[in-house]
Amino acid sequence: MSAPFDPKYQTGPLLTPRDAPVDAIVSSDTRRSQRIPPGQSLTRKWPVLHYADVPDIDLTTWKLEIGGLVEQKLAFNWEQYRALPRVKVFADFHCVTRWSRLGNVWEGVSVHEIARLAGVQPTARYVIATGYDWGWTTNLPLSDFLAPDALITDTHDGEPIDPDHGGPARLMIPLLYAWKSAKWLRRIDFVAGDTPGYWESVGYHNHGDPWTEERFSGD
């Protein structure tokens, strides 16, 4: 039986999949015998890193839009988003700046539920995620976006995600470096062609796999 989730675990032993909440999806990377990718260092903290100012987001006007190559364009306000079926994910978190935080518990809405409601068209091959911060974007293949452990999350380790870490809601793609998990998520577009986002266009890798150290263009 799984141990009860204790958000204070970060001061004690690291959680393993055995410790994940019984109702959580367990990310495949947490089952590796070596969970820290090459070039990374373990941290028990959750550092705050972002390029510009933290956007001031009012939940009464917050909106998540879904568009592009879909059968039904969608728009959720906060109450509608929170009313969608919820999932928990137990996953590790790897930042391209060389730190990793293991054993996180995220809660929110599975991207599979969003894709199902929108009806993604067969011609869609990529996803563009847009944040509330001056239209910041990041790109990823549809196959990575639809990984079993991917979700839109508003809770981390049992607490609402604060603005510094991308709240009220952010994308979470655990199998890629964390910049692909767009903070302050505002819009998701399903598209046919790949379009590099902000960090990708200034030299970061277009894909971002931590296990092959896809940090920068040319890696």
Secondary structure, 3 states (H helix, E strand, C coil): CCCCCCHHHHHCCCCCHHHCCCCEEECHHHHCCCCCCCCCEECCCCCCCCCCCCCCCCCCCCEEEEEECECCCEEEEHHHHHCCCCEEEEEEEEECCCEEEEEEEEEEEEHHHHHHHHCECCCCCEEEEEECCCCCEEEEEHHHHCCCCCEEEEEECCEECCHHHCCCCEEECCCCCHHHCCCCEEEEEEECCCCCCHHHHCCECCCCCHHHCCCECCC
